């Protein structure tokens, strides 16, 4: 009789714990969904532009919402800024094929075909954040980026490639704790995989999370009203990290 009562009590405790976990998950999801105001992705030009003087260089950007400056000003974002930086020493013909919401697999399936046809000399691949939030496996991200690199090199064997990895998703104010903490752990895990790929493929890594994450964590005002994407001031932090990577790629790859 006592054993039966103990067993019944254990079942009740387990059920209460399950209800508590489910309630917690629902509250976290609702917080993420409604904490912040939606911001649409801007419409950007997909037409190649040529600027600057000097040796010709064809520059392509592939990526997600950060590459279209969602949450900030596109004209002051890092894509335009890096093209202008390159124009200081080259005649740059550049085009941005990035699409908001993209993951690493989307680069391969959606954006890569256009990039290959352009036969770029330099490619910036800014992707990773959506792979963190959608729990894409590290192996899946690695496979997608590997395929992209191989295809770009088939189009131009001397192409220079830069990968940003994910920004620090543990800095995003839209996420409550402990989801924010888990996003930070996921960022580190995914970026470690990408850095291993960078070393094996002899491409360049732009350490966005490492260089800008602490500042974003300390200053939530660097995020847009959706509390997810950087605002114009936030995107400005990426630019020196990317121009340093560009210099490295052009000199060493």
C-alpha positions as CSV (number, residue, x, y, z in Angstrom):
1,X,0.0,0.0,0.0
2,X,2.8,2.4,0.9
3,X,4.7,1.5,-2.2
4,X,1.7,2.2,-4.3
5,X,1.3,5.6,-2.7
6,X,5.0,6.4,-3.3
7,X,4.7,5.4,-6.9
8,X,1.6,7.6,-7.4
9,X,3.3,10.5,-5.7
10,X,6.3,10.1,-8.0
11,X,4.0,10.2,-11.1
12,X,2.3,13.3,-9.8
13,X,5.7,15.1,-9.3
14,X,6.8,14.1,-12.7
15,X,3.6,15.4,-14.3
16,X,3.9,18.7,-12.4
17,X,7.5,19.0,-13.6
18,X,6.4,18.3,-17.2
19,X,3.7,21.0,-16.9
20,X,6.2,23.4,-15.5
21,X,8.6,22.8,-18.4
22,X,5.9,23.1,-21.0
23,X,4.7,26.3,-19.4
24,X,8.2,27.7,-19.3
25,X,8.8,26.9,-23.0
26,X,5.5,28.5,-24.0
27,X,6.3,31.7,-22.0
28,X,9.8,31.9,-23.6
29,X,8.3,31.5,-27.1
30,X,5.7,34.1,-26.5
31,X,8.4,36.5,-25.2
32,X,10.5,36.0,-28.3
33,X,7.5,36.4,-30.6
34,X,6.2,39.6,-29.0
35,X,9.2,41.3,-27.5
36,X,10.0,43.9,-30.1
37,X,8.4,45.5,-33.1
38,X,8.6,43.8,-36.6
39,X,10.9,45.4,-39.1
40,X,10.6,44.4,-42.8
41,X,13.6,43.6,-44.9
42,X,14.5,46.5,-47.2
43,X,14.3,46.3,-51.0
44,X,17.9,46.6,-52.3
45,X,19.4,46.8,-55.7
46,X,20.4,43.5,-57.3
47,X,22.1,45.2,-60.2
48,X,25.9,45.2,-60.4
49,X,27.5,48.6,-59.7
50,X,31.0,49.8,-60.6
51,X,32.9,52.3,-58.5
52,X,36.5,53.3,-58.0
53,X,39.7,53.3,-60.1
54,X,42.5,50.8,-60.4
55,X,42.8,47.1,-61.1
56,X,39.4,45.5,-61.7
57,X,37.8,43.4,-59.0
58,X,34.5,41.6,-59.0
59,X,32.9,41.6,-55.5
60,X,29.9,39.5,-54.4
61,X,28.1,39.4,-51.1
62,X,26.0,36.4,-50.1
63,X,24.2,36.2,-46.8
64,X,21.2,36.9,-44.6
65,X,19.3,39.9,-43.2
66,X,22.5,41.6,-41.8
67,X,23.8,41.9,-45.4
68,X,20.8,43.8,-46.4
69,X,21.1,45.9,-43.2
70,X,17.7,45.0,-41.9
71,X,17.1,47.2,-38.9
72,X,19.4,49.9,-40.1
73,X,20.4,52.0,-43.1
74,X,21.5,50.0,-46.1
75,X,23.5,52.9,-47.5
76,X,25.5,53.0,-44.2
77,X,25.6,49.2,-43.8
78,X,28.7,47.0,-44.1
79,X,28.1,45.8,-47.7
80,X,28.1,49.3,-49.2
81,X,31.0,50.3,-46.8
82,X,33.2,47.3,-47.9
83,X,32.5,48.0,-51.5
84,X,33.6,51.6,-51.0
85,X,36.6,50.4,-49.1
86,X,37.7,48.2,-52.0
87,X,37.1,51.1,-54.4
88,X,39.9,53.0,-52.7
89,X,42.4,50.7,-54.5
90,X,40.3,49.0,-57.2
91,X,37.7,49.5,-59.9
92,X,35.1,47.4,-58.1
93,X,32.1,45.9,-59.8
94,X,29.9,44.6,-57.0
95,X,26.5,43.0,-56.3
96,X,24.6,41.9,-53.3
97,X,22.7,38.6,-53.5
98,X,21.9,38.3,-49.8
99,X,18.3,37.5,-48.7
100,X,16.8,38.1,-45.3
101,X,16.2,34.9,-43.3
102,X,18.8,32.8,-45.2
103,X,20.7,30.0,-43.6
104,X,23.9,28.3,-44.9
105,X,21.9,25.9,-46.9
106,X,20.0,28.7,-48.6
107,X,23.3,30.2,-49.8
108,X,23.9,27.0,-51.7
109,X,20.4,26.5,-53.0
110,X,19.3,30.0,-53.8
111,X,22.1,32.6,-54.0
112,X,25.1,30.5,-55.2
113,X,23.9,30.1,-58.8
114,X,23.9,33.9,-59.4
115,X,27.2,34.3,-57.7
116,X,28.9,31.7,-59.8
117,X,27.6,33.3,-63.0
118,X,29.2,36.6,-61.9
119,X,32.6,34.9,-61.5
120,X,33.7,37.0,-58.5
121,X,37.2,37.7,-57.4
122,X,36.1,38.3,-53.8
123,X,33.1,36.9,-51.9
124,X,31.8,37.8,-48.5
125,X,29.5,35.2,-47.0
126,X,27.7,36.6,-44.0
127,X,25.6,33.8,-42.6
128,X,25.2,31.9,-39.4
129,X,22.7,33.7,-37.2
130,X,19.6,31.9,-38.6
131,X,21.4,28.6,-38.3
132,X,21.9,29.3,-34.6
133,X,18.3,30.2,-34.0
134,X,16.9,27.3,-36.2
135,X,19.2,24.8,-34.5
136,X,20.9,23.7,-37.7
137,X,23.5,21.1,-37.0
138,X,27.1,22.1,-37.2
139,X,27.7,19.3,-39.7
140,X,24.9,20.7,-41.9
141,X,26.4,24.2,-41.9
142,X,29.8,22.8,-42.6
143,X,28.5,20.8,-45.6
144,X,26.6,23.7,-47.1
145,X,29.5,26.2,-46.8
146,X,31.9,23.6,-48.2
147,X,29.7,23.1,-51.2
148,X,29.5,26.9,-51.7
149,X,33.3,27.3,-51.5
150,X,33.9,24.5,-54.0
151,X,31.4,25.9,-56.5
152,X,32.9,29.4,-56.2
153,X,36.4,28.1,-56.8
154,X,35.2,26.2,-59.9
155,X,33.9,29.5,-61.3
156,X,37.2,31.3,-60.4
157,X,40.1,29.3,-59.1
158,X,41.7,32.4,-57.5
159,X,38.6,33.7,-55.8
160,X,39.1,35.1,-52.3
161,X,36.4,34.1,-49.8
162,X,35.5,35.6,-46.4
163,X,33.2,33.9,-43.8
164,X,31.8,35.9,-40.9
165,X,30.2,33.1,-39.0
166,X,27.3,34.0,-36.7
167,X,27.3,37.3,-34.7
168,X,26.9,36.8,-31.0
169,X,23.3,35.7,-30.6
170,X,23.8,35.7,-26.9
171,X,23.7,39.5,-27.0
172,X,20.2,39.7,-28.6
173,X,17.8,41.5,-26.2
174,X,14.8,39.9,-27.8
175,X,15.7,36.6,-26.2
176,X,14.9,36.1,-22.5
177,X,17.2,34.2,-20.2
178,X,18.1,31.4,-20.3
179,X,17.4,31.3,-24.1
180,X,19.9,34.1,-24.6
181,X,22.6,32.2,-22.7
182,X,21.9,29.1,-24.8
183,X,22.0,31.2,-28.0
184,X,25.5,32.4,-26.9
185,X,26.6,28.8,-26.4
186,X,25.2,27.8,-29.8
187,X,27.1,30.8,-31.4
188,X,30.4,29.6,-30.0
189,X,29.8,26.0,-31.1
190,X,28.8,26.9,-34.6
191,X,31.6,29.4,-35.1
192,X,34.2,26.9,-33.9
193,X,33.0,24.6,-36.7
194,X,33.2,27.4,-39.2
195,X,36.7,28.3,-38.1
196,X,37.8,24.7,-38.6
197,X,36.4,24.8,-42.1
198,X,38.2,28.1,-42.7
199,X,41.5,26.6,-41.8
200,X,41.0,23.5,-43.9
201,X,39.7,25.4,-47.0
202,X,42.3,28.2,-46.6
203,X,39.7,31.0,-46.6
204,X,39.4,34.0,-44.3
205,X,37.4,34.3,-41.1
206,X,36.0,37.7,-40.0
207,X,35.4,37.2,-36.2
208,X,32.2,39.3,-35.9
209,X,31.0,37.6,-32.7
210,X,34.4,37.8,-30.9
211,X,35.1,41.4,-31.9
212,X,31.6,43.0,-31.5
213,X,29.7,40.7,-29.2
214,X,30.9,42.2,-25.9
215,X,29.9,45.7,-27.1
216,X,26.5,44.5,-28.2
217,X,26.0,42.8,-24.8
218,X,26.9,46.0,-23.0
219,X,24.8,48.3,-25.2
220,X,21.3,47.0,-26.1
221,X,20.7,50.4,-27.7
222,X,22.8,49.1,-30.7
223,X,19.8,47.0,-31.7
224,X,16.8,48.1,-33.8
225,X,13.2,48.3,-32.4
226,X,12.7,44.6,-33.2
227,X,15.4,43.9,-30.5
228,X,16.9,41.4,-32.9
229,X,18.8,43.1,-35.7
230,X,21.5,45.7,-35.2
231,X,20.5,49.3,-36.0
232,X,22.7,51.6,-38.1
233,X,25.1,52.2,-35.2
234,X,25.3,48.5,-34.5
235,X,26.2,47.6,-38.1
236,X,29.0,50.2,-38.1
237,X,30.8,48.0,-35.5
238,X,31.1,45.3,-38.1
239,X,32.8,47.4,-40.7
240,X,36.4,47.5,-39.3
241,X,36.2,43.8,-38.7
242,X,35.3,43.2,-42.3
243,X,37.8,45.6,-43.8
244,X,40.6,43.9,-41.8
245,X,39.4,40.5,-43.1
246,X,39.3,41.9,-46.7
247,X,42.9,43.1,-46.4
248,X,43.9,39.7,-45.0
249,X,42.1,37.8,-47.8
250,X,43.6,39.8,-50.6
251,X,47.1,39.4,-49.2
252,X,47.1,35.8,-48.1
253,X,44.6,33.6,-49.9
